[in-house]
Amino acid sequence: MMLLYDDLVQLFPNNKGICDPSLPFLTVTSYAQINQPKGIFIPLYKDSGELKEAIDHGAIAVLWDEKVPLPTYTPNQFIVFYCNDLLKGLKKMMELYRKKQQDMEEEQVEHMKFHLLPETSLNGNKHTYDLSVMINEWEQFMKDSYDGRGE
């Protein structure tokens, strides 16, 4: 089960790039250096990396702070979802994903990959966390050590 372009347009109506309602996203990450096929890059941290690197690693979309100018090298067709708070935007995405996942609980389907915490992203840990466990760990991590990009 994946989030689709159409799902994210409903969450983030301020967007640009190609419009493909059925386009699935396979990966969500806050680290540009992570391999992210059909990925959504969210530059949450100061060490998240640059958009160009995320694109080089497979990102096809970004959740972008509307107060930050988009780099001029961003391709015209590249999907940009604008929001005014990346943390709240990510949380909305995770909540929508959890709801869709609960609605499809019985079906055996491929799931999105989330790489948001340093220990699961940077150390190459391939373990897939249950989404509710990951949300709890991520929220605790953010409370303990959030050093937001641009702050």
N, C-alpha and C positions, 0 to 999 in steps of 0.2 A: 504494500500500500504506500502510495507516494502522495505528496502534495503536488497539485497541478498549478500551472500558471493561473488558471481561472480562480483557484482557491486564494492565491496570494493577491490577486487584483482586488478581491473583495476586502481583504485585510488592509491593503495599501493601494488605495485608488490613485494616488499620485505616483505615476510610473512612466517609464519610456522604454523604447526598444521594440523588438518584434512582439507581435501579438499572436499567440498560439494557445487557445484555451485548453487544449488537451495535453500540452507539453508537461511531462513529469519531471520533477527534480529528484535526483537520487541521493544527493549528499547535502548536508548543511554543516559548514565549518566556520570557525572564527580564526583559522590559521591558514594563511595563503600558501604555505609550503606543503600542505597536505594534498595528496592526490584526491581530486574531487570531481569525478565524472558527473556531468550534468549537475554541477553543484551550485549552491547558493552560498556566497561568501558574505560573512558578517564581520567587519573589522571592529570587534568589541574592545580589544586590548591594544595597548601601545606597541606590543610586540606581535600583533596579528599579521604584520607584513603588508605589502602593497597590493593594490588591485591587479596590477599587471602580472604579478607572480601568481595570483589566484587564477587569472585567466589562463596563464601558461599551464596550470595544473588542472584545467578542465572546468573551471567555473563558467557558467553560462548566465549567471545572474548575481546581483549583489543587493543586499539590504543596506541602504546608504543614508547617513544622517543628512537631512535636507539643508542643514546649516553649513555643511562642508562642501566646497566646490568639487565637482566630479573631475577627475584628471582628464586633461585634454586628449590623451591617447585612448580613451574609452571608445570602442567601436560603436558606430551608430545603431547597429542591430542588437547590441548587448543589452540585456534586460536589467533595468535599474528600478528597484522599489524604494521609494523615498519614505522616510518616517522621521519624526522629531525626537525619538528616543530608541536607540538600538536595542537596549535591554528589554524595554516593553514590547518592541516589535518582535524580538525573538521569542519572548514568552507567549505572545499571541499566536505565533506560528506553532510553537510546541503544544499549546492548548488545542488548537485546531487539529493538529496531527493526532493528538491523543483521542479527541472526539471521533475522528474518522476511523482510528484504529479500533476503538470500542464498538463502533457501528459495524465493523467487519470482523469482529473477534473470531467467528467460526471459520472463516476462510483462511486457507494457507496461501499467503501472498508474500511477495518480496517487500522488504521494509526499507525505509530511508535510513541512511547512516548519518548520525550526528557526531561531530568531533568538536566538542566545546570546552572540555576540561584539559588542562595541560597533561595530566597523567595518562589520559586515554588518547591524546592526539600526538604529543611530541615524543613519547617513548615507543611508538609503534605498536602499542597494545591493540590486538585485533579483537579483543573481547567485546561483544555487543551487549550493552546494558539494557535492561528493561527500561522503557521510557519513564515510568514513574520514579524509578530509582535514580535515573540520570537527572531528572528534573530536580529532585530533592538534593542530590549532590551538587548540581550546578547552582541552585539557589544558595546553598550553604557556602560554596566557594565564592560566590559573588558577595555575600555578606561579609565573609572573612577577609577578602583580599581585592575587592574590585578597585582597579586603578584604571578607570575608563580612558579610552582613547581621547586625547585632546584635553584632558583635565590636568 
